[in-house]
Amino acid sequence: MGYPYPSHERETPILSKYFGDAGARTLDGWRQRGGYDALQKAVSMDPQEVQTIVKDSGLRGRGGAGFPTGLKWSFMKPDGKTHYLACNADESEPGTFKDREIMRWTPHGLVEGVALGAYAIYAETAYIYIRGEFTEPYARVCAAVEEAYAAGVLGANVMGSGKRIDVHVHRGAGAYICGEETALMNSLEGRRGNPRIKPPFPAVAGLFGKPTTINNVETLAAVPHIINNGAEWYKQFGRADNPKSVGTKLFSVCGNISRPGNYEVALGFPFKEFLYDLCGGPLPGREIKAVIPGGSSVPILTREEAEGALMDYEGFVASGTMLGSGGVIVFDDRQDMVKQIARLARFYAHESCAQCTQCREGTAWTTRILERIRDGEGTVEDFDTLLSIADGMTGKTICVLSDSCATPVISGLSKFRHEFEAKIVANRSVVNVLGAPRASAA
């Protein structure tokens, strides 16, 4: 059996082609599979040519924001200033584990993408900021960087071109907030990992006050394939009626599903077919109740909404949610959605850096109220209170962590209100959902 089972015939394995292939982890093995051909090709080109190829390919950020990568790179000009590239490998979004597998199985693919990105933005120094809990991926990436230096792939004379690119691996300390790009930069500088107010934006004043570009692991890992095969090749993947979302995307699938794992499909793939065909549908005797398609910070979909969605940036928005990081969490009909939403809120309350009052207080109160409802001690008034707190957190803080906490609450109350109401009806000592007094259970 392959990793963790053979690729489905309807997948498009590009980044995931060598997942499960231990031979692809070494420098020699990666070169045998075409590794570093793209870097060799790129260093003979002008950096702006590399930017143009990536811009023309339509590649968008795979970390969640979906910003066009080539456009982001084009903000970096040959101005004589020191530039930095930071690779965001602090994959901490609940339900997301695709970057981990890139680093575990194809670490040289990431190193090559980082080197290409650094070259394209006129940077001689790049940092890979990796989640502290990623022990094996950290070891794999460090080994790949060491091999690359020893072979002259990195360092003062990249691929014999006379160009310099240094790559440093920095291990985080388990803070979700450091996945936010400005908090990541603060952490790299040795400061507390709090998000920064923008402007100034990183492209103007980022790491150490210098122009900086931050890209996700999956985004950078896609670049070597684009340089090798061309922009038009990459644009062939996707649905013909949506040129804004092209290429392939890795989706991490977990929860109540028959075949959890990582899947790579062309953007625009029908979500219903993805869930039932590739992932095998729900466990025997159960039905899907809800799906979070892009990591825990995007709105929840009902089964019916999920079955009608298309898996790209615009397709998920049309269904009332977002593609996000591609972390698909499936809930079946045995799950208590109040309990699950309270669990998500507690995560965000725990991970808040507490810099913004709305987030520090809002996430904590949201968690307390949800857990009170979960335990049968809530009231009808709690619903309005939760929505009021969510409104006070959304769009009013330095980063979007508070928005991420509010999102499952708003969508959960909208789509599964009957489950919240049932918790209150069950508590006979509290006013019922219709406003009529109830006798005490005693």
WOUR-V322980 format. One record per residue. N is the residue number from 1. RES is the residue in three letters. PHI is phi as a letter, one per 40 degrees, with the letter a starting at -180 (NA if undefined). PSI is psi in degrees with one decimal (999 if undefined). Layout:
n | res | phi | psi
N | RES | PHI | PSI
N | RES | PHI | PSI
This chain:
n | res | phi | psi
1 | MET | NA | 142.5
2 | GLY | c | -152.4
3 | TYR | b | 123.0
4 | PRO | c | -2.7
5 | TYR | a | 163.2
6 | PRO | d | 150.9
7 | SER | d | 141.1
8 | HIS | c | 147.5
9 | GLU | c | -19.0
10 | ARG | c | 1.7
11 | GLU | c | 163.6
12 | THR | b | 79.6
13 | PRO | c | 105.8
14 | ILE | b | -65.3
15 | LEU | c | -31.2
16 | SER | c | 7.3
17 | LYS | d | -35.7
18 | TYR | b | 17.0
19 | PHE | c | 129.1
20 | GLY | g | -5.8
21 | ASP | c | 98.3
22 | ALA | c | -25.2
23 | GLY | c | -20.3
24 | ALA | c | -6.9
25 | ARG | c | -26.6
26 | THR | c | 162.7
27 | LEU | c | -46.9
28 | ASP | c | -43.5
29 | GLY | c | -38.2
30 | TRP | c | -38.9
31 | ARG | c | -36.5
32 | GLN | c | -23.2
33 | ARG | c | 18.5
34 | GLY | g | 6.6
35 | GLY | c | 143.2
36 | TYR | g | 2.8
37 | ASP | c | -38.9
38 | ALA | c | -40.4
39 | LEU | c | -41.3
40 | GLN | d | -40.5
41 | LYS | c | -41.9
42 | ALA | c | -39.5
43 | VAL | c | -9.6
44 | SER | c | -2.2
45 | MET | b | 164.8
46 | ASP | c | 140.8
47 | PRO | d | -34.8
48 | GLN | c | -27.3
49 | GLU | c | -39.4
50 | VAL | c | -43.6
51 | GLN | d | -43.9
52 | THR | c | -42.4
53 | ILE | c | -46.1
54 | VAL | c | -38.5
55 | LYS | c | -44.9
56 | ASP | c | -25.0
57 | SER | c | -24.4
58 | GLY | g | 7.9
59 | LEU | d | 129.7
60 | ARG | b | 155.1
61 | GLY | d | 128.0
62 | ARG | c | 6.3
63 | GLY | c | -15.3
64 | GLY | i | -36.4
65 | ALA | c | -33.0
66 | GLY | g | 22.7
67 | PHE | c | 139.2
68 | PRO | d | 123.0
69 | THR | c | -47.3
70 | GLY | c | -38.2
71 | LEU | c | -42.3
72 | LYS | d | -42.9
73 | TRP | c | -31.8
74 | SER | c | -13.1
75 | PHE | c | -18.2
76 | MET | c | 114.0
77 | LYS | b | 159.0
78 | PRO | c | 71.6
79 | ASP | c | 4.8
80 | GLY | g | -4.3
81 | LYS | c | 160.0
82 | THR | c | 128.9
83 | HIS | b | 153.1
84 | TYR | b | 147.6
85 | LEU | b | 133.3
86 | ALA | b | 125.0
87 | CYS | c | 119.5
88 | ASN | c | 99.0
89 | ALA | b | 22.8
90 | ASP | c | 62.4
91 | GLU | c | 99.0
92 | SER | b | 0.5
93 | GLU | c | 122.5
94 | PRO | d | 132.3
95 | GLY | g | -2.2
96 | THR | b | 126.0
97 | PHE | a | 31.4
98 | LYS | c | -41.3
99 | ASP | c | -36.1
100 | ARG | d | -43.2
101 | GLU | c | -33.3
102 | ILE | d | -45.1
103 | MET | c | -31.9
104 | ARG | c | -41.4
105 | TRP | b | -32.9
106 | THR | b | 59.5
107 | PRO | c | -33.1
108 | HIS | c | -28.0
109 | GLY | c | -39.0
110 | LEU | c | -45.1
111 | VAL | d | -41.0
112 | GLU | c | -42.5
113 | GLY | c | -39.3
114 | VAL | c | -45.1
115 | ALA | c | -40.8
116 | LEU | c | -43.6
117 | GLY | c | -43.0
118 | ALA | c | -45.2
119 | TYR | c | -40.9
120 | ALA | c | -25.9
121 | ILE | b | 16.5
122 | TYR | g | 37.4
123 | ALA | b | 137.1
124 | GLU | c | -8.9
125 | THR | b | 132.6
126 | ALA | b | 149.3
127 | TYR | b | 137.7
128 | ILE | b | 109.5
129 | TYR | c | 109.4
130 | ILE | b | 141.1
131 | ARG | d | 134.5
132 | GLY | c | -31.7
133 | GLU | c | -10.3
134 | PHE | c | 75.4
135 | THR | c | -51.4
136 | GLU | c | -47.8
137 | PRO | d | -38.5
138 | TYR | c | -45.9
139 | ALA | c | -40.8
140 | ARG | c | -44.4
141 | VAL | c | -41.6
142 | CYS | c | -42.4
143 | ALA | c | -39.3
144 | ALA | c | -41.9
145 | VAL | c | -42.8
146 | GLU | c | -43.4
147 | GLU | c | -40.3
148 | ALA | c | -39.0
149 | TYR | c | -44.7
150 | ALA | c | -29.9
151 | ALA | c | 1.0
152 | GLY | g | 13.6
153 | VAL | c | -34.5
154 | LEU | b | 164.3
155 | GLY | h | -150.4
156 | ALA | c | -15.2
157 | ASN | a | 70.6
158 | VAL | c | 118.7
159 | MET | f | 30.2
160 | GLY | g | 16.6
161 | SER | c | -11.5
162 | GLY | g | -1.7
163 | LYS | c | 147.8
164 | ARG | b | 130.8
165 | ILE | a | 118.3
166 | ASP | b | 138.1
167 | VAL | b | 126.8
168 | HIS | b | 137.9
169 | VAL | b | 124.4
170 | HIS | b | 127.6
171 | ARG | c | 128.0
172 | GLY | c | -177.3
173 | ALA | b | 28.9
174 | GLY | g | 26.6
175 | ALA | b | 117.8
176 | TYR | d | -38.2
177 | ILE | c | -22.8
178 | CYS | c | -3.7
179 | GLY | c | -15.8
180 | GLU | c | 132.6
181 | GLU | d | -37.3
182 | THR | c | -31.0
183 | ALA | c | -37.9
184 | LEU | d | -43.3
185 | MET | c | -40.4
186 | ASN | c | -43.0
187 | SER | c | -42.2
188 | LEU | c | -32.4
189 | GLU | c | -0.4
190 | GLY | g | 12.4
191 | ARG | c | 172.5
192 | ARG | c | 139.6
193 | GLY | c | 65.5
194 | ASN | b | 140.6
195 | PRO | c | 151.7
196 | ARG | c | 153.0
197 | ILE | c | 136.4
198 | LYS | b | 138.7
199 | PRO | c | 167.6
200 | PRO | c | 146.4
201 | PHE | c | 156.8
202 | PRO | d | -34.7
203 | ALA | c | -17.3
204 | VAL | b | -52.0
205 | ALA | a | 95.7
206 | GLY | b | -117.8
207 | LEU | c | 125.7
208 | PHE | f | 27.8
209 | GLY | g | 8.4
210 | LYS | b | 158.1
211 | PRO | d | 128.5
212 | THR | b | 141.9
213 | THR | b | 134.5
214 | ILE | b | 125.6
215 | ASN | b | 150.8
216 | ASN | c | 157.1
217 | VAL | d | -51.7
218 | GLU | c | -37.7
219 | THR | d | -50.9
220 | LEU | c | -35.3
221 | ALA | c | -22.8
222 | ALA | c | -23.0
223 | VAL | c | -45.2
224 | PRO | d | -38.2
225 | HIS | c | -36.7
226 | ILE | c | -42.3
227 | ILE | c | -39.5
228 | ASN | c | -39.3
229 | ASN | b | -15.2
230 | GLY | g | 158.7
231 | ALA | c | -41.6
232 | GLU | c | -37.3
233 | TRP | d | -43.9
234 | TYR | c | -35.6
235 | LYS | c | -10.9
236 | GLN | c | -19.5
237 | PHE | c | 120.9
238 | GLY | h | 177.4
239 | ARG | c | 140.7
240 | ALA | c | -27.5
241 | ASP | c | 7.5
242 | ASN | a | 83.0
243 | PRO | c | -6.2
244 | LYS | c | -22.1
245 | SER | b | 101.2
246 | VAL | b | 167.6
247 | GLY | g | -171.9
248 | THR | b | 162.8
249 | LYS | a | 138.3
250 | LEU | c | 132.0
251 | PHE | b | 127.8
252 | SER | c | 130.1
253 | VAL | b | 126.7
254 | CYS | a | 176.8
255 | GLY | g | -147.9
256 | ASN | c | 75.1
257 | ILE | a | 148.8
258 | SER | c | -39.8
259 | ARG | b | 81.9
260 | PRO | c | 161.9
261 | GLY | i | -167.9
262 | ASN | b | 135.5
263 | TYR | b | 142.1
264 | GLU | b | 118.7
265 | VAL | b | 159.6
266 | ALA | c | 140.6
267 | LEU | d | 142.9
268 | GLY | g | -0.1
269 | PHE | c | 139.5
270 | PRO | c | 125.4
271 | PHE | c | -35.9
272 | LYS | c | -45.4
273 | GLU | c | -34.8
274 | PHE | c | -49.2
275 | LEU | c | -42.0
276 | TYR | c | -31.1
277 | ASP | c | -62.1
278 | LEU | c | -46.0
279 | CYS | c | -2.1
280 | GLY | g | 2.7
281 | GLY | g | -169.7
282 | PRO | c | 170.1
283 | LEU | c | 156.6
284 | PRO | d | 133.2
285 | GLY | g | 5.5
286 | ARG | b | 167.1
287 | GLU | b | 149.5
288 | ILE | c | 133.0
289 | LYS | b | -43.4
290 | ALA | a | 158.1
291 | VAL | a | 134.2
292 | ILE | b | 115.4
293 | PRO | c | -13.2
294 | GLY | b | 36.7
295 | GLY | g | 160.0
296 | SER | c | -8.9
297 | SER | c | 6.6
298 | VAL | b | 157.3
299 | PRO | d | 145.4
300 | ILE | c | 141.9
301 | LEU | b | 143.8
302 | THR | c | 169.7
303 | ARG | d | -43.9
304 | GLU | c | -41.5
305 | GLU | c | -41.9
306 | ALA | c | -40.1
307 | GLU | c | -17.0
308 | GLY | b | 3.6
309 | ALA | c | 154.4
310 | LEU | b | 140.2
311 | MET | c | 68.2
312 | ASP | a | 178.7
313 | TYR | d | -50.3
314 | GLU | c | -34.3
315 | GLY | c | -43.6
316 | PHE | c | -36.6
317 | VAL | c | -41.2
318 | ALA | c | -24.4
319 | SER | c | 4.1
320 | GLY | g | 18.1
321 | THR | a | -158.0
322 | MET | a | 156.5
323 | LEU | c | -37.9
324 | GLY | f | -134.7
325 | SER | c | -4.4
326 | GLY | g | 20.8
327 | GLY | c | 104.1
328 | VAL | c | 116.7
329 | ILE | b | 122.7
330 | VAL | b | 132.6
331 | PHE | b | 131.3
332 | ASP | c | -177.0
333 | ASP | c | -0.9
334 | ARG | c | -1.3
335 | GLN | c | 141.3
336 | ASP | c | 107.6
337 | MET | c | -29.0
338 | VAL | c | -44.8
339 | LYS | c | -42.9
340 | GLN | c | -38.8
341 | ILE | c | -38.5
342 | ALA | c | -37.3
343 | ARG | c | -41.9
344 | LEU | c | -42.1
345 | ALA | c | -40.6
346 | ARG | c | -36.9
347 | PHE | d | -49.1
348 | TYR | c | -35.4
349 | ALA | c | -40.1
350 | HIS | c | -35.7
351 | GLU | c | -4.0
352 | SER | c | 136.8
353 | CYS | c | -8.9
354 | ALA | g | 14.7
355 | GLN | c | -39.2
356 | CYS | b | 132.2
357 | THR | d | -43.7
358 | GLN | d | -37.0
359 | CYS | c | -47.3
360 | ARG | d | -49.0
361 | GLU | c | -40.8
362 | GLY | c | -45.6
363 | THR | c | -37.2
364 | ALA | c | -46.5
365 | TRP | c | -37.6
366 | THR | d | -44.5
367 | THR | c | -44.7
368 | ARG | c | -44.3
369 | ILE | c | -44.4
370 | LEU | c | -41.1
371 | GLU | c | -30.2
372 | ARG | c | -42.4
373 | ILE | c | -44.4
374 | ARG | d | -38.9
375 | ASP | c | 8.7
376 | GLY | g | 20.4
377 | GLU | b | 16.5
378 | GLY | c | 172.5
379 | THR | b | 166.0
380 | VAL | c | -35.5
381 | GLU | c | -22.5
382 | ASP | c | -29.3
383 | PHE | c | -49.0
384 | ASP | c | -36.2
385 | THR | c | -43.7
386 | LEU | c | -44.0
387 | LEU | c | -35.6
388 | SER | c | -43.2
389 | ILE | c | -42.8
390 | ALA | d | -41.9
391 | ASP | c | -36.8
392 | GLY | c | -18.7
393 | MET | c | -24.5
394 | THR | c | 121.2
395 | GLY | g | 19.0
396 | LYS | b | 16.1
397 | THR | b | 171.1
398 | ILE | c | -43.6
399 | CYS | b | -174.0
400 | VAL | b | 20.2
401 | LEU | c | -41.6
402 | SER | c | -36.1
403 | ASP | c | -38.9
404 | SER | c | -32.3
405 | CYS | c | -38.9
406 | ALA | c | -32.4
407 | THR | d | -52.4
408 | PRO | c | -25.9
409 | VAL | c | -49.1
410 | ILE | c | -49.7
411 | SER | c | -34.3
412 | GLY | c | -43.5
413 | LEU | c | -34.9
414 | SER | c | -41.9
415 | LYS | b | -19.8
416 | PHE | b | 34.8
417 | ARG | d | -33.7
418 | HIS | d | -31.3
419 | GLU | c | -36.1
420 | PHE | c | -44.5
421 | GLU | c | -36.8
422 | ALA | c | -34.0
423 | LYS | c | -34.2
424 | ILE | c | -38.7
425 | VAL | d | -37.2
426 | ALA | c | -22.0
427 | ASN | c | 94.5
428 | ARG | c | -9.7
429 | SER | c | -0.4
430 | VAL | b | 154.1
431 | VAL | d | 136.7
432 | ASN | c | 175.3
433 | VAL | c | -17.6
434 | LEU | c | -3.9
435 | GLY | g | -6.4
436 | ALA | c | 139.1
437 | PRO | c | 147.5
438 | ARG | b | 152.3
439 | ALA | c | 152.5
440 | SER | c | 145.9
441 | ALA | c | -24.0
442 | ALA | c | 999
